Amino acid sequence: MATDRHNPHADHTEELATTIGLYVLGEISLGKAAERADVTRWEMKEILTEAGVEIRLGPQTMDDLEDEVETALDIE
């Protein structure tokens, strides 16, 4: 029997897959990926490694650098 119930686990999995995809494509940095996934950078690095994704260390572009600085300044 089909149900119309909302599955939050499926939403989280889909959002995490999207975040990993954006990271792989170079659209977001490790810091932004962690922020989107609501995990630490270290946890995001582990998630990406387990997914077989090569980790890019350091900003690759000026936009990446600005994102990293912005993320660092937002830490309270």
C-alpha positions, 0 to 999 in steps of 0.5 A: 500500500502506497503512503504519502508520508514524508521520508526525512531520511530520503531527503537527507540522502538526496541532499548529501548526494547533491552536495557530493556531486557539487564538490566533485564538479568543483562547484563548492569547496570542502568547507561549503560541502560540510556546511551544506551537510551540517557536519564538520570539515573532518566529517565531510572529508571522511564522507567524501573519502568513503564515497571514493572522492578525491579530496581537493586541499586548499582553494582552487580558485579565488571564489573558493578562497573567498568562500573559505574566508567567509566560512571561517569568519562565520565560525562563532 
